[in-house]
Amino acid sequence: MDIRQLKYFVAIVDCGSLSKAAEQLCVAQPSLSQQVAGLETELKTTLLLRSHQGVQPTEASRALYLRARDVLRQKRLKRCSPVRTSLSRIWRPAPHNARDSTRSLWLRVFRN
């Protein structure tokens, strides 16, 4: 199981349709179906009830959906979190003239 499979699974449940999810994700529908089938094989359970009206999550897949959504949210938050730097170390003025001061600043920025 990987993040891509979880992302696809959550999108399918959210959209209620493989074709709508494929369009939203910019992925071919057969590829999306293949990923879900792989996830179902790995978990040894049916995750989606397919019909002409769309897909419905099974009872077993509801827990996976909630957990997958949390995992994707945490991943998104981690990716978007700002890089923490010590501004006092970067912006400490140098005791020499302006040219040395700029050089010193750049050296400190690139060393960190």
Buried (B, 14 or more C-beta within 10 A) or exposed (E): EEEEBBBBBBBBBEBEBBEBBBBEBEBEBEEBBEBBEBBBEEEEEEBBEEEEEBBEBBEEBEEBBEEBBEBBEEEEEEEEEEEEEEEEEEEEEBEEEEEEEEEBBEEBEEEE
